[in-house]
């Protein structure tokens, strides 16, 4: 049985993140969907055919993407706590993040959700390791920022209790329709909501959120802000050829980004203006390591492009947080390139030996 995974990556080295310019902070108008979970395709400069909706196991439809994301968060938090998963909430958040990074190669092929749920324990853990490692080759800077979500997979042996909790969370996420929100090839459709935000909020205690000073802006509030503000804040602070029209190459920044909800709204607004978010530079900072990790994963899910910097720091005490994050990202990318270079050398050495062995076997 062929597993219908699509990692949305061609494994080509990502461009080096640029030095940050003076950013402009704004909240842009997001797409507002109030209908059932199959959103209408947007107008686009490069209009692809609307991808077929991935077939998934039977789920109860939600009235809107944000409501469905909240439903997934509730189901995941409930499953984790029922299995006595403990305080390591980075594990269930990382599971949802990993599942959000994949999609079904063939919409008419075998159901991906059913295939995942049929995996045995060894293969299930192996699948999660493969998802993270594959995306590390494509975006090592962002996957390294998300390390807290996947470093538990570095353990040689994952104990049975954790595997049971991992399986329960996997089932909760998939049966509540995660792939119907994140499984599209079109990044506009993958960006209709922020799935990781409610998962993170509902898994954490209120005390933990207050201790971090963490208060996430609900998607509906962000959309209302975007409707009021639009791109008006850009009129004076950016040079434009058309009033209020952002220009490719400009820098969009959120100094207290959480899991990136306002960047998502800005990206959707750009797409609705027939602009590609990948043509812009993005940066954000958050003091919370898990929130910054979620933002890094979301940058991939939402297709923000190669020029994304996510910093984890207190921007008030470290005004150079974005510059420091750029330097760290550059070092991580150089390390990735070194690993790839060594792998190519090893492959070049092994190939002649393989051909020789084959010749010897044929001669024998």
C-alpha positions in Angstrom: 0.0 0.0 0.0 1.5 3.3 -1.1 1.4 6.0 1.6 0.0 9.2 0.1 2.4 11.6 1.7 3.3 14.9 0.1 5.8 16.9 2.1 5.4 20.1 -0.1 9.2 20.1 -0.6 11.5 19.5 -3.5 14.6 19.2 -1.2 16.4 22.0 -3.0 18.6 24.2 -0.8 16.7 27.3 0.5 18.1 30.7 -0.2 20.1 32.4 2.5 17.9 34.7 4.7 18.7 38.3 4.0 19.7 40.9 6.5 16.6 42.6 7.9 15.5 46.0 6.7 13.6 48.5 8.9 10.3 46.7 9.2 6.8 47.9 8.9 4.3 46.5 11.4 0.8 46.1 10.3 -2.2 43.8 10.3 -3.7 43.2 6.9 -7.1 42.1 5.9 -7.5 38.4 6.1 -9.9 36.2 4.1 -13.2 35.8 5.8 -14.8 32.5 5.3 -18.2 31.9 6.9 -19.3 28.9 5.0 -18.7 25.2 5.2 -15.1 23.8 5.2 -14.7 23.8 1.4 -13.7 27.5 0.7 -14.0 29.1 -2.7 -10.7 29.5 -4.5 -9.3 33.1 -4.5 -8.6 35.2 -7.5 -4.9 34.9 -8.2 -2.2 36.3 -10.4 -1.1 32.8 -11.2 -4.4 31.0 -11.0 -3.9 27.2 -10.7 -6.8 24.8 -11.1 -8.6 24.4 -7.7 -7.1 21.3 -6.1 -9.5 18.5 -5.3 -10.3 18.2 -1.6 -8.3 15.5 0.0 -10.4 12.5 0.9 -10.3 11.8 4.6 -12.0 9.6 7.1 -15.5 10.7 8.1 -15.5 13.8 10.2 -18.2 16.2 11.6 -17.9 19.3 9.5 -17.5 22.7 11.2 -19.2 25.9 10.3 -16.0 27.7 9.5 -12.2 27.0 9.4 -11.6 28.9 12.7 -14.3 26.8 14.4 -12.9 23.6 13.0 -9.4 24.6 14.3 -10.9 25.1 17.7 -12.6 21.7 17.5 -9.3 20.1 16.7 -7.6 21.9 19.6 -10.3 20.6 22.0 -10.1 17.1 20.7 -6.2 17.0 20.8 -6.1 18.5 24.3 -8.7 16.0 25.5 -6.9 13.0 24.0 -3.6 14.0 25.5 -4.9 14.6 29.0 -7.0 11.4 29.0 -3.9 9.5 28.1 -2.1 11.2 31.0 0.4 12.7 28.6 1.7 15.1 31.3 3.2 18.5 31.1 5.2 17.9 28.0 2.7 19.7 25.8 5.3 20.3 23.1 4.8 16.6 22.1 1.1 16.9 21.1 1.6 20.3 19.6 4.5 18.8 17.6 2.3 16.0 16.4 -0.3 18.4 15.0 2.5 20.5 13.5 4.0 17.5 11.7 0.6 16.4 10.4 0.0 19.9 9.2 3.2 19.8 7.1 1.9 16.9 4.9 -0.8 16.3 2.4 -2.2 13.7 0.1 -0.2 13.3 -3.1 -3.2 12.0 -5.1 -6.7 13.2 -4.0 -8.1 10.1 -5.6 -5.6 7.8 -4.1 -5.8 5.8 -0.8 -7.0 7.8 2.1 -3.9 9.3 3.9 -5.6 9.6 7.3 -6.7 6.0 7.3 -3.2 4.9 6.2 -1.6 6.9 9.0 -3.9 5.4 11.6 -3.2 1.9 10.4 0.6 2.2 11.1 2.1 0.2 13.9 3.9 1.9 16.7 7.4 1.7 15.1 6.2 3.0 11.7 4.1 5.8 13.3 7.1 7.2 15.2 9.2 6.7 12.1 6.7 8.7 10.0 7.0 11.7 12.3 10.8 11.5 12.2 10.7 11.4 8.5 8.4 14.4 8.2 10.6 16.6 10.4 13.9 15.4 8.8 12.6 15.9 5.3 11.5 19.5 6.0 14.9 20.1 7.8 16.6 19.6 4.4 14.3 22.1 2.8 14.1 24.7 5.6 16.7 24.0 8.3 16.3 27.5 9.7 12.6 27.2 10.5 12.8 23.5 11.5 15.6 24.4 13.9 13.5 27.1 15.4 10.8 24.5 15.9 13.2 22.1 17.6 11.2 22.0 20.8 8.3 20.4 18.9 10.3 17.5 17.6 13.4 17.0 19.7 11.6 14.3 21.7 11.8 12.1 18.6 15.6 12.0 19.0 15.1 9.4 21.8 16.2 6.0 20.6 13.3 4.3 22.3 9.9 6.0 22.8 8.2 4.5 25.8 4.8 2.7 25.5 2.9 5.3 27.5 4.1 8.1 25.3 3.4 6.1 22.1 -0.2 5.5 23.4 -0.6 9.3 23.9 0.9 10.0 20.5 -1.5 7.6 18.8 -4.5 9.1 20.7 -3.5 12.7 19.6 -2.9 11.5 16.0 -6.3 10.0 15.9 -8.0 13.0 17.5 -6.4 15.4 15.0 -7.2 13.4 11.9 -10.7 12.3 12.8 -11.6 15.9 13.5 -10.5 16.9 10.0 -7.0 18.4 10.3 -6.2 17.4 6.7 -9.3 19.2 5.5 -7.7 22.4 6.7 -4.0 21.8 6.0 -3.9 19.1 3.3 -4.2 21.3 0.2 -1.5 21.9 -2.3 -2.7 25.6 -2.6 -1.1 27.7 0.2 -4.1 30.0 0.2 -6.4 27.2 1.2 -3.8 26.0 3.8 -3.8 29.5 5.2 -7.5 29.8 6.0 -6.9 29.5 9.7 -4.1 28.9 12.3 -4.6 25.4 13.6 -1.7 25.4 16.0 -2.8 28.4 18.0 -5.9 26.8 19.6 -4.0 23.5 20.1 -1.3 25.4 22.0 -3.8 27.5 24.0 -6.0 24.6 25.0 -3.1 22.3 26.0 -1.6 24.9 28.4 -3.0 25.8 31.8 -4.2 29.4 32.3 -1.5 29.9 34.9 1.2 28.9 32.3 -0.2 31.4 29.8 -0.3 34.2 32.3 3.2 33.5 33.5 4.4 33.9 30.0 2.3 37.0 29.5 0.7 35.1 26.6 -2.6 36.3 25.4 -3.4 35.2 21.8 -5.6 37.4 19.6 -8.6 35.4 18.5 -8.8 35.1 14.7 -12.1 36.9 14.6 -10.6 39.9 16.5 -7.6 39.9 14.1 -9.9 40.0 11.1 -11.9 42.9 12.6 -8.7 44.8 13.2 -7.6 44.0 9.6 -10.9 45.3 8.3 -10.5 48.6 10.1 -6.8 49.1 9.4 -6.3 47.4 6.1 -3.1 48.7 4.5 -3.7 52.3 5.7 -0.6 52.1 7.9 1.5 51.6 4.8 0.5 54.8 3.0 3.2 56.9 4.7 5.7 54.3 5.9 6.3 52.6 2.6 7.1 53.8 -0.9 4.3 52.6 -3.2 3.4 53.2 -6.8 -0.2 53.0 -5.9 -1.7 54.3 -2.7 -2.1 51.5 -0.1 -0.6 48.9 -2.4 2.3 47.0 -0.9 5.3 46.3 -3.2 7.3 43.0 -3.5 10.5 43.1 -1.5 9.0 45.0 1.4 9.4 43.8 5.0 6.4 42.8 7.1 7.1 42.4 10.8 5.3 41.5 14.0 7.2 42.2 17.2 4.9 40.0 19.4 3.8 37.4 16.9 2.6 34.5 18.9 2.1 31.7 16.4 1.9 34.1 13.5 -1.8 34.9 13.2 -1.4 38.4 11.9 1.3 37.3 9.4 -1.3 34.8 8.1 -3.8 37.5 7.7 -1.3 39.7 5.9 -0.3 36.9 3.5 -4.0 36.2 2.7 -4.5 39.9 2.0 -1.5 39.9 -0.3 -2.8 36.9 -2.3 -6.2 38.6 -2.6 -4.4 41.6 -4.1 -2.8 39.2 -6.7 0.6 39.3 -4.9 2.7 36.4 -3.8 3.8 36.4 -0.2 7.0 34.7 -1.2 8.1 38.0 -2.9 8.1 39.8 0.5 10.3 39.6 3.6 8.7 38.4 6.8 9.9 38.5 10.4 8.4 38.1 13.8 9.4 37.7 17.4 7.9 36.0 20.5 9.3 35.4 24.0 7.7 32.0 24.2 9.7 29.1 22.7 6.7 27.0 21.8 4.8 29.9 20.2 7.9 30.8 18.1 8.2 27.2 17.1 4.6 27.1 16.0 5.1 30.3 14.0 8.1 28.7 12.2 6.0 25.7 11.2 3.2 28.0 10.2 5.5 29.9 7.9 6.0 26.7 5.9 2.3 25.7 6.0 1.2 29.2 4.9 3.8 29.4 2.1 5.4 32.7 3.2 8.4 31.9 1.1 12.2 31.8 1.6 12.7 35.1 3.4 11.2 34.4 6.8 12.9 35.0 10.1 11.4 33.9 13.4 13.1 35.1 16.6 12.5 33.8 20.1 13.4 36.6 22.5 12.1 39.5 24.5 12.1 42.3 21.9 12.0 44.9 24.7 15.3 43.8 26.2 16.9 42.6 22.9 16.1 45.1 20.1 18.5 43.1 17.9 16.5 39.9 18.2 15.7 39.7 14.5 19.3 40.4 13.5 20.5 37.7 15.9 17.9 35.2 14.5 19.1 36.0 11.0 22.7 35.2 12.0 21.6 31.9 13.7 19.6 30.9 10.6 22.6 31.5 8.4 24.7 29.2 10.5 22.0 26.5 10.4 21.8 26.7 6.7 25.5 26.5 6.3 25.5 23.4 8.5 22.7 21.9 6.3 24.8 22.6 3.2 27.8 21.0 4.7 25.8 17.9 5.6 24.4 17.7 2.0 27.9 18.1 0.6 29.3 15.3 2.7 26.3 13.1 1.7 27.0 13.8 -2.0 30.6 12.8 -1.6 29.7 9.6 0.2 27.1 8.8 -2.5 29.8 9.4 -5.3 32.2 7.0 -3.5 29.6 4.3 -3.0 28.2 4.3 -6.5 31.3 2.9 -8.3 31.5 0.2 -5.6 27.9 -0.7 -6.1 28.4 -1.0 -9.9 31.5 -3.2 -9.2 29.5 -5.5 -6.9 26.8 -5.8 -9.5 29.3 -6.7 -12.2 30.9 -9.3 -9.9 27.5 -10.8 -9.2 26.7 -11.1 -12.9 30.0 -12.7 -13.6 29.5 -15.2 -10.9 
